[in-house]
Amino acid sequence: MIKQLENKLSSREVAEMMEMEHSKLLRKIDGINKDFNQAKIGFVKYWVESSYKDAKGEERKEYQITKRGCEFLAHKTTGTKGNLFTDKYMDKFAAMEKVIENPNELINQLSEQISSMYEYIASTNSRLQELEKIVYKKQKQSIANRKHYLKINEPLEVRLNRITIDMINQIIANSIVDGILRRTEEGIVVDKDVLFFEASKFNIKKHDIKKKLESLNKIIYKQVRINGKNMWCIVVNK
């Protein structure tokens, strides 16, 4: 936009309109400048030496060419190319002059572009926030799953050490109340499922409570004949 307001075109753009390599246009302008200098004629009314950065970030020479400079180059270019170049540069400068004559139109265009840019940024931020929520939720779930996995796969010794004597006494007492099947010389026979259910109230797995009670000689896990059928039961030692 600044270049438009200055009413100049880059020699790179002019070279493209003239269907000429930029390096060749630079040599042509340098040759014209040499003639102007010898004749002590100023060339700033035609073009001003400038520079730009190429794709590698290196400074490169160019000229900022005025409308009068384009007209001069057009006169130096004959035939079809000269005619096409004249048409192209006249359209360019007409568009620039229109902008200068109607600055409000330019301001409105810039305002619309800025407004669209802010809307895009707001929309992008909203999408990013949604993505952050999704990622956070997945990370949280992944951590929870990891913790659950580690808890499930704790060493047996660690799990058994977590079972206290108070827990054991309460589990056995409740099992005898709700699951007693009979009394024998060995001890009190209780329904194994009742005992396992009481243990589950303390988040203790079946295997773990059985191992813990056996290690303390609190129970015997054996088959007992109940109502004419052999059943696996828990015998609480006397």
Backbone bond lengths (Angstrom), bond angles and torsions (degrees), N, CA, C in turn:
res aa  C-N    CA-C-N  psi(-1)  N-CA   C-N-CA  omega(-1)  CA-C   N-CA-C  phi
1 M - - - 1.466 - - 1.531 110.98 -
2 I 1.366 116.88 -37.99 1.462 120.28 -179.81 1.511 110.22 -62.59
3 K 1.346 115.04 -41.74 1.462 118.36 179.43 1.514 110.77 -63.26
4 Q 1.342 115.85 -36.07 1.456 119.14 179.08 1.529 110.38 -63.94
5 L 1.342 116.33 -42.85 1.461 120.15 -178.36 1.523 110.84 -67.56
6 E 1.340 118.35 -29.53 1.453 121.60 177.63 1.527 110.88 -78.01
7 N 1.319 117.22 -11.40 1.457 121.41 178.76 1.524 112.45 63.11
8 K 1.318 115.61 44.28 1.465 120.87 177.41 1.514 108.87 -134.43
9 L 1.342 115.44 155.54 1.454 122.23 175.80 1.514 109.61 -119.44
10 S 1.304 116.40 145.56 1.459 120.91 175.59 1.520 109.75 -68.38
11 S 1.321 115.95 142.46 1.465 119.49 178.13 1.521 111.02 -62.76
12 R 1.339 117.85 -23.84 1.466 119.93 175.78 1.529 110.46 -65.81
13 E 1.343 115.10 -42.16 1.461 119.55 179.18 1.529 110.35 -68.48
14 V 1.330 115.59 -39.69 1.464 119.75 179.11 1.527 110.44 -64.41
15 A 1.330 116.76 -41.69 1.468 120.63 178.80 1.525 110.20 -60.08
16 E 1.324 116.59 -39.72 1.462 120.39 179.05 1.527 110.67 -64.43
17 M 1.345 115.89 -42.41 1.471 119.10 179.20 1.527 111.12 -66.16
18 M 1.341 116.53 -31.57 1.467 120.55 -179.25 1.525 111.34 -85.85
19 E 1.347 116.62 -0.40 1.465 121.68 -177.88 1.524 110.18 55.08
20 M 1.346 113.74 50.16 1.462 121.43 -176.70 1.524 108.71 -135.20
21 E 1.321 116.48 148.22 1.453 119.47 175.51 1.533 109.04 -66.47
22 H 1.328 115.94 141.95 1.468 119.83 -176.88 1.527 110.85 -59.92
23 S 1.319 116.78 -39.97 1.475 120.66 -178.82 1.529 111.02 -60.61
24 K 1.332 115.48 -37.40 1.481 118.99 179.61 1.523 110.68 -69.04
25 L 1.349 116.76 -38.40 1.475 119.58 178.60 1.523 110.23 -65.87
26 L 1.343 117.13 -39.42 1.463 120.24 178.02 1.526 110.54 -60.89
27 R 1.337 116.85 -44.52 1.471 119.96 178.78 1.523 111.05 -62.88
28 K 1.334 116.13 -37.19 1.473 120.10 179.64 1.519 110.79 -65.28
29 I 1.351 116.51 -44.77 1.472 120.14 -179.98 1.527 110.12 -67.44
30 D 1.356 116.76 -40.45 1.469 119.58 178.30 1.527 110.75 -59.86
31 G 1.340 117.10 -38.64 1.470 120.73 178.43 1.523 111.11 -65.99
32 I 1.353 116.21 -39.59 1.472 119.98 178.17 1.517 109.84 -65.37
33 N 1.345 116.32 -41.47 1.468 120.79 179.80 1.530 111.10 -61.49
34 K 1.316 114.87 -37.23 1.475 118.58 178.82 1.523 110.45 -61.16
35 D 1.341 116.71 -42.44 1.471 120.42 178.01 1.519 110.46 -64.79
36 F 1.360 116.73 -42.34 1.465 121.11 -179.79 1.530 110.63 -62.70
37 N 1.325 116.96 -41.72 1.464 120.87 -178.65 1.522 111.36 -64.46
38 Q 1.337 115.34 -40.58 1.468 118.79 179.45 1.524 111.16 -65.49
39 A 1.345 115.06 -32.96 1.465 119.95 179.94 1.528 111.22 -91.43
40 K 1.341 116.19 3.69 1.469 122.30 -178.81 1.532 111.89 56.58
41 I 1.326 113.94 44.35 1.477 120.71 176.40 1.532 108.51 -108.80
42 G 1.309 116.65 128.04 1.460 120.37 178.53 1.531 111.42 -72.70
43 F 1.327 117.06 142.53 1.481 118.94 -178.24 1.527 112.88 -112.93
44 V 1.348 117.46 7.55 1.475 118.92 -178.50 1.534 111.71 -66.89
45 K 1.336 116.08 -21.28 1.461 117.84 177.62 1.530 110.87 -72.64
46 Y 1.352 115.85 -15.01 1.461 120.57 179.07 1.538 112.60 -101.54
47 W 1.316 114.93 -43.80 1.472 119.66 -178.29 1.519 110.48 -164.34
48 V 1.325 114.11 160.77 1.469 121.42 179.44 1.522 107.56 -129.75
49 E 1.327 115.04 132.49 1.471 118.39 179.67 1.533 109.97 -67.31
50 S 1.308 115.54 137.79 1.467 121.06 -177.96 1.531 108.29 -145.82
51 S 1.317 116.18 -166.80 1.469 119.94 179.24 1.523 109.67 -152.55
52 Y 1.299 115.70 164.44 1.469 122.69 177.22 1.525 107.98 -147.89
53 K 1.306 116.95 166.30 1.463 121.46 177.56 1.522 109.18 -103.04
54 D 1.318 114.91 130.09 1.461 118.97 179.62 1.532 110.80 -80.42
55 A 1.318 116.19 -173.12 1.470 121.18 -176.85 1.528 112.43 -61.41
56 K 1.347 116.37 -25.44 1.468 120.42 178.75 1.521 112.84 -87.17
57 G 1.352 115.60 -2.53 1.465 119.61 -178.76 1.516 113.17 84.82
58 E 1.343 116.65 11.62 1.461 120.89 -179.25 1.530 110.43 -91.86
59 E 1.345 115.66 144.39 1.465 121.58 179.48 1.529 110.20 -70.43
60 R 1.343 115.43 131.10 1.461 121.24 178.01 1.523 109.69 -128.69
61 K 1.320 115.58 148.86 1.464 121.20 -178.61 1.519 110.86 -79.06
62 E 1.329 115.26 144.70 1.458 121.88 171.38 1.522 107.69 -154.17
63 Y 1.313 117.38 176.58 1.458 122.54 174.05 1.525 108.71 -124.29
64 Q 1.348 115.40 144.72 1.455 120.54 169.61 1.527 106.20 -97.19
65 I 1.320 115.42 115.25 1.470 120.57 -168.79 1.528 111.12 -104.30
66 T 1.331 116.00 130.82 1.463 121.79 179.18 1.524 110.30 -80.78
67 K 1.332 114.45 172.75 1.464 119.08 177.48 1.527 110.15 -61.29
68 R 1.325 115.25 -39.68 1.463 119.92 179.83 1.537 110.58 -65.13
69 G 1.343 114.99 -35.79 1.461 119.46 177.29 1.512 111.65 -65.27
70 C 1.340 116.57 -39.81 1.467 120.21 177.10 1.520 110.63 -63.95
71 E 1.323 115.89 -39.93 1.473 119.52 178.34 1.525 110.48 -62.59
72 F 1.345 115.04 -40.34 1.468 120.22 179.49 1.527 110.27 -62.36
73 L 1.351 116.02 -45.64 1.461 120.01 -179.71 1.532 111.07 -66.40
74 A 1.323 116.09 -34.33 1.458 120.08 179.22 1.523 110.50 -63.53
75 H 1.334 115.85 -40.19 1.456 119.83 178.88 1.524 111.46 -66.61
76 K 1.351 115.59 -27.49 1.463 119.93 -179.40 1.539 111.19 -83.14
77 T 1.357 115.70 -9.14 1.467 119.94 -179.09 1.528 108.38 -112.75
78 T 1.288 115.96 119.43 1.467 119.75 -175.74 1.528 111.45 -101.51
79 G 1.320 114.16 167.92 1.453 120.46 174.08 1.521 113.38 77.21
80 T 1.319 114.20 -158.88 1.472 121.01 -175.33 1.519 112.36 -59.60
81 K 1.354 117.04 -44.33 1.463 119.88 -179.19 1.522 111.60 -59.50
82 G 1.330 115.97 -39.98 1.468 120.01 178.92 1.515 111.00 -64.14
83 N 1.337 116.36 -42.12 1.466 120.37 -179.45 1.539 111.03 -64.50
84 L 1.338 115.77 -44.86 1.468 119.91 -178.81 1.527 111.06 -66.57
85 F 1.343 116.03 -39.37 1.460 119.42 178.13 1.521 110.67 -63.20
86 T 1.331 116.72 -43.63 1.474 120.79 179.30 1.527 110.56 -57.94
87 D 1.328 116.85 -43.95 1.462 121.07 179.73 1.528 110.96 -62.37
88 K 1.335 116.63 -45.01 1.472 120.82 -176.54 1.522 112.24 -66.04
89 Y 1.366 116.62 -46.37 1.460 116.97 -176.54 1.525 111.17 -71.12
90 M 1.341 117.51 -31.40 1.469 119.45 177.88 1.528 110.51 -65.93
91 D 1.348 117.22 -39.31 1.464 120.84 176.15 1.522 110.62 -62.29
92 K 1.345 116.07 -41.96 1.470 120.44 -179.54 1.519 111.18 -61.49
93 F 1.292 116.67 -49.54 1.466 120.04 -177.28 1.525 111.45 -69.27
94 A 1.329 117.32 -33.14 1.471 120.23 176.49 1.523 109.60 -62.45
95 A 1.334 116.58 -40.41 1.467 120.64 178.81 1.515 110.48 -66.02
96 M 1.342 117.18 -39.92 1.467 120.61 179.20 1.524 111.23 -67.19
97 E 1.283 116.18 -41.30 1.474 120.19 179.61 1.523 110.71 -64.54
98 K 1.329 116.40 -35.24 1.467 120.72 178.07 1.523 110.34 -63.31
99 V 1.332 115.51 -39.89 1.471 120.01 179.15 1.522 110.39 -65.17
100 I 1.325 115.99 -43.87 1.464 120.23 -179.00 1.529 111.08 -65.06
101 E 1.331 116.44 -38.14 1.468 120.51 -179.56 1.530 111.68 -73.40
102 N 1.324 116.92 -26.72 1.471 120.73 -178.93 1.540 110.38 -124.55
103 P 1.341 117.41 71.12 1.478 120.18 -176.93 1.530 112.31 -62.95
104 N 1.342 117.08 -30.41 1.472 119.54 -179.68 1.522 111.56 -61.57
105 E 1.332 115.20 -35.89 1.470 119.28 178.84 1.526 110.17 -64.57
106 L 1.357 114.89 -40.52 1.459 119.57 177.49 1.528 110.73 -64.28
107 I 1.334 115.96 -43.37 1.472 120.82 179.96 1.520 110.10 -61.90
108 N 1.338 115.77 -42.58 1.475 119.62 179.24 1.529 111.09 -62.63
109 Q 1.341 115.34 -41.71 1.461 119.23 178.68 1.515 111.29 -62.31
110 L 1.356 114.93 -44.00 1.472 119.29 179.09 1.523 111.00 -64.26
111 S 1.345 115.94 -39.96 1.465 120.07 179.30 1.524 111.07 -62.21
112 E 1.340 115.61 -42.29 1.467 119.73 178.15 1.519 111.22 -64.14
113 Q 1.333 116.14 -40.86 1.468 119.97 179.06 1.516 111.02 -64.64
114 I 1.351 116.37 -42.81 1.472 120.44 179.65 1.520 110.17 -65.14
115 S 1.360 115.78 -42.26 1.465 120.26 179.11 1.532 110.48 -61.09
116 S 1.334 115.94 -44.00 1.471 120.21 178.71 1.515 110.86 -63.67
117 M 1.344 115.44 -37.31 1.463 119.93 180.00 1.526 110.62 -65.54
118 Y 1.350 116.59 -43.50 1.465 120.67 178.80 1.526 110.70 -63.89
119 E 1.328 116.13 -40.00 1.479 119.75 178.33 1.524 110.08 -63.15
120 Y 1.329 116.08 -41.60 1.467 119.78 178.95 1.519 110.74 -64.16
121 I 1.348 116.39 -42.71 1.470 120.52 179.73 1.520 110.41 -63.62
122 A 1.348 116.48 -43.95 1.466 120.71 179.25 1.525 110.58 -62.01
123 S 1.342 115.93 -43.08 1.465 120.35 179.13 1.522 110.72 -64.37
124 T 1.334 115.70 -41.11 1.467 120.05 179.48 1.522 110.90 -64.84
125 N 1.346 116.42 -43.01 1.467 120.29 178.74 1.520 111.05 -61.83
126 S 1.347 115.59 -39.98 1.467 119.68 178.82 1.525 110.76 -62.42
127 R 1.344 116.22 -43.54 1.466 120.14 178.92 1.521 110.89 -65.29
128 L 1.346 116.51 -38.50 1.464 120.33 178.82 1.522 111.17 -64.09
129 Q 1.345 116.11 -40.85 1.460 119.89 178.34 1.527 111.02 -62.83
130 E 1.340 116.22 -41.07 1.458 120.05 177.70 1.526 110.65 -63.12
131 L 1.349 115.62 -42.58 1.460 119.89 178.70 1.523 111.20 -64.01
132 E 1.352 116.17 -39.22 1.467 120.35 178.48 1.524 110.64 -62.28
133 K 1.340 116.08 -40.19 1.462 120.14 178.59 1.526 110.51 -63.34
134 I 1.350 115.55 -43.91 1.465 120.11 -179.73 1.517 110.47 -63.35
135 V 1.354 115.56 -45.61 1.469 119.95 -179.72 1.518 110.62 -63.55
136 Y 1.356 116.10 -43.48 1.468 120.07 179.62 1.527 110.83 -61.74
137 K 1.343 115.81 -42.49 1.463 120.16 -179.99 1.524 110.51 -62.77
138 K 1.349 115.90 -42.89 1.464 119.51 179.95 1.523 111.05 -66.66
139 Q 1.341 116.27 -39.99 1.460 119.87 178.77 1.527 110.68 -64.80
140 K 1.335 115.60 -41.26 1.459 120.44 179.28 1.520 110.73 -63.16
141 Q 1.348 115.16 -43.18 1.459 119.57 178.94 1.523 111.00 -66.00
142 S 1.341 115.63 -38.61 1.458 119.99 178.97 1.530 110.87 -63.37
143 I 1.332 116.15 -41.37 1.474 120.31 178.52 1.522 110.19 -65.60
144 A 1.345 115.63 -42.15 1.468 119.90 179.29 1.529 110.31 -62.53
145 N 1.342 115.80 -43.10 1.464 119.63 178.48 1.519 111.19 -63.38
146 R 1.336 115.35 -39.23 1.464 119.65 179.01 1.525 111.32 -63.87
147 K 1.345 114.56 -43.92 1.461 118.97 178.83 1.528 110.53 -62.37
148 H 1.350 115.13 -42.95 1.458 119.87 179.53 1.527 110.31 -62.55
149 Y 1.339 115.45 -41.46 1.460 119.82 179.53 1.524 110.69 -63.12
150 L 1.336 116.11 -44.62 1.461 120.29 -179.28 1.526 111.18 -64.66
151 K 1.352 114.17 -37.94 1.460 118.38 179.55 1.525 110.74 -65.99
152 I 1.344 116.11 -43.46 1.461 121.13 -179.62 1.529 110.23 -64.43
153 N 1.332 116.11 -37.05 1.449 120.59 -173.68 1.537 113.23 -100.35
154 E 1.331 116.41 24.14 1.458 119.37 173.56 1.530 109.73 -64.38
155 P 1.299 118.17 149.86 1.467 120.59 176.17 1.530 110.74 -57.84
156 L 1.333 115.39 145.57 1.468 120.67 -178.91 1.521 111.40 -55.99
157 E 1.322 116.86 -41.38 1.467 120.84 -178.12 1.523 111.33 -59.16
158 V 1.365 115.65 -40.43 1.468 120.24 179.59 1.521 110.40 -64.98
159 R 1.347 115.82 -43.19 1.458 119.77 -179.00 1.535 111.42 -65.81
160 L 1.313 116.48 -40.77 1.465 119.62 -179.22 1.530 111.79 -68.20
161 N 1.323 117.02 -36.75 1.471 120.63 179.29 1.528 111.95 -65.77
162 R 1.339 115.13 -22.95 1.455 118.78 179.95 1.540 111.75 -76.55
163 I 1.300 116.94 -18.25 1.474 120.99 179.92 1.533 108.82 -82.33
164 T 1.321 117.24 112.98 1.469 121.62 -175.72 1.531 111.35 -88.43
165 I 1.337 115.04 164.99 1.471 121.03 177.49 1.518 111.02 -62.60
166 D 1.318 116.99 -38.26 1.473 120.05 178.05 1.521 110.75 -60.79
167 M 1.323 116.73 -42.07 1.473 120.26 177.22 1.526 110.07 -60.88
168 I 1.331 116.46 -46.45 1.469 121.14 -178.28 1.524 111.19 -60.07
169 N 1.332 116.40 -47.40 1.472 119.89 -179.06 1.522 111.64 -60.98
170 Q 1.348 116.09 -39.57 1.471 119.29 -179.59 1.520 111.35 -70.37
171 I 1.326 116.94 -39.30 1.477 121.20 179.19 1.530 109.87 -63.85
172 I 1.341 117.80 -45.44 1.471 121.58 -179.67 1.521 110.93 -65.38
173 A 1.326 116.66 -44.44 1.469 120.91 -178.82 1.522 110.50 -60.33
174 N 1.329 117.14 -47.39 1.474 121.43 -179.60 1.530 111.08 -66.31
175 S 1.334 116.66 -34.82 1.466 120.31 -179.96 1.526 110.73 -68.22
176 I 1.329 116.54 -38.48 1.462 119.90 179.19 1.521 110.39 -66.72
177 V 1.332 116.31 -39.62 1.465 120.29 -179.47 1.526 110.73 -65.74
178 D 1.321 117.35 -45.66 1.469 120.57 -172.08 1.522 114.11 -97.93
179 G 1.346 118.15 -18.96 1.454 117.97 -172.06 1.506 115.72 -127.24
180 I 1.337 118.13 15.98 1.467 119.37 -178.91 1.523 110.13 -65.23
181 L 1.329 114.33 136.27 1.464 120.69 178.64 1.528 111.38 -110.99
182 R 1.310 116.13 -41.01 1.465 120.57 176.61 1.530 109.56 -170.18
183 R 1.308 114.92 170.94 1.460 121.55 174.53 1.529 107.85 -112.51
184 T 1.309 114.92 136.88 1.462 120.30 177.73 1.515 109.30 -129.94
185 E 1.342 114.75 177.62 1.466 118.98 178.95 1.531 110.68 -65.28
186 E 1.322 115.42 -28.25 1.470 118.85 -179.23 1.520 111.82 -77.15
187 G 1.333 115.29 -33.69 1.446 118.77 -178.10 1.510 111.70 161.51
188 I 1.313 114.62 -158.67 1.468 120.52 -178.34 1.520 108.95 -95.66
189 V 1.322 115.28 124.84 1.463 120.92 179.50 1.532 108.50 -88.40
190 V 1.348 116.24 123.41 1.466 119.96 179.45 1.528 109.02 -124.22
191 D 1.308 114.23 155.72 1.471 121.02 177.03 1.535 108.48 -66.10
192 K 1.333 116.40 122.62 1.464 120.75 -177.70 1.525 112.10 -59.69
193 D 1.346 116.72 -35.16 1.465 120.11 -178.49 1.525 111.61 -67.03
194 V 1.333 115.90 -33.37 1.467 119.73 177.22 1.521 109.57 -66.63
195 L 1.340 115.87 -44.48 1.460 119.28 179.68 1.527 111.36 -63.22
196 F 1.321 116.46 -42.86 1.471 120.17 179.07 1.532 110.71 -64.21
197 F 1.334 116.59 -36.36 1.464 120.48 178.62 1.525 110.37 -64.92
198 E 1.340 116.65 -43.48 1.462 120.28 178.92 1.528 110.62 -63.15
199 A 1.345 115.97 -36.69 1.464 119.52 178.72 1.528 111.15 -67.51
200 S 1.340 116.28 -34.76 1.474 120.23 -178.96 1.521 112.06 -63.85
201 K 1.344 116.50 -23.39 1.474 119.75 178.04 1.526 110.75 -65.14
202 F 1.328 116.61 -21.80 1.466 121.99 176.95 1.538 111.26 -103.63
203 N 1.363 115.52 15.87 1.472 121.31 -178.93 1.529 111.57 59.47
204 I 1.341 115.45 36.31 1.464 120.85 178.00 1.520 108.57 -105.71
205 K 1.337 115.96 128.12 1.463 120.33 -178.38 1.531 110.83 -74.46
206 K 1.341 115.14 158.20 1.464 121.84 -178.25 1.528 111.36 -54.55
207 H 1.314 114.88 -50.92 1.463 120.20 -177.30 1.519 111.30 -59.32
208 D 1.354 115.77 -40.28 1.462 119.97 -175.63 1.532 111.86 -69.04
209 I 1.362 118.21 -44.24 1.468 119.82 -179.23 1.520 110.22 -66.73
210 K 1.322 116.85 -37.65 1.475 120.61 178.69 1.528 110.11 -62.73
211 K 1.348 116.84 -46.76 1.454 120.79 179.74 1.524 112.01 -63.61
212 K 1.331 115.74 -40.24 1.455 120.11 -178.24 1.532 110.54 -65.25
213 L 1.336 116.63 -47.38 1.465 120.45 -178.26 1.531 111.18 -66.45
214 E 1.324 116.38 -37.56 1.467 119.34 177.80 1.527 110.74 -66.22
215 S 1.335 116.97 -39.42 1.468 119.88 -179.66 1.521 111.82 -65.32
216 L 1.346 116.81 -24.88 1.468 121.67 179.28 1.534 111.70 -97.17
217 N 1.334 115.79 5.44 1.473 120.57 -177.77 1.526 111.88 57.10
218 K 1.328 114.91 33.97 1.469 118.99 179.88 1.526 111.39 -87.14
219 I 1.322 118.02 -26.42 1.460 121.24 -175.45 1.518 111.19 -139.45
220 I 1.301 114.24 164.90 1.457 122.78 167.27 1.526 106.15 -125.98
221 Y 1.323 115.68 131.65 1.467 119.99 179.23 1.517 105.88 -100.76
222 K 1.323 117.42 110.09 1.458 120.07 -173.43 1.522 111.27 -152.18
223 Q 1.320 114.23 169.01 1.462 119.45 175.83 1.532 108.95 -85.59
224 V 1.330 114.09 133.76 1.468 121.01 178.90 1.523 107.42 -128.57
225 R 1.310 116.32 139.76 1.465 119.38 -179.92 1.522 109.00 -81.29
226 I 1.303 116.84 116.60 1.463 122.97 -179.03 1.518 107.81 -126.12
227 N 1.327 115.70 123.21 1.468 121.30 179.20 1.529 111.53 52.09
228 G 1.315 115.33 43.08 1.459 120.62 175.86 1.511 114.77 79.12
229 K 1.373 117.87 5.43 1.471 121.17 -179.28 1.522 109.46 -126.46
230 N 1.328 115.39 143.93 1.450 120.03 174.78 1.538 109.29 -80.44
231 M 1.326 116.63 125.39 1.474 121.52 -178.26 1.519 109.11 -129.74
232 W 1.307 114.43 140.66 1.459 118.35 172.97 1.528 107.82 -74.30
233 C 1.293 116.34 124.00 1.461 121.15 -175.88 1.529 109.77 -136.32
234 I 1.312 114.08 168.56 1.448 121.42 174.56 1.532 107.22 -101.55
235 V 1.317 116.48 125.98 1.463 120.43 175.44 1.522 107.28 -106.76
236 V 1.333 115.86 112.74 1.448 120.92 -179.83 1.527 107.31 -80.33
237 N 1.313 116.77 120.26 1.464 120.79 -177.54 1.517 111.66 -63.83
238 K 1.335 113.86 147.38 1.483 119.33 176.28 1.514 109.35 -71.15
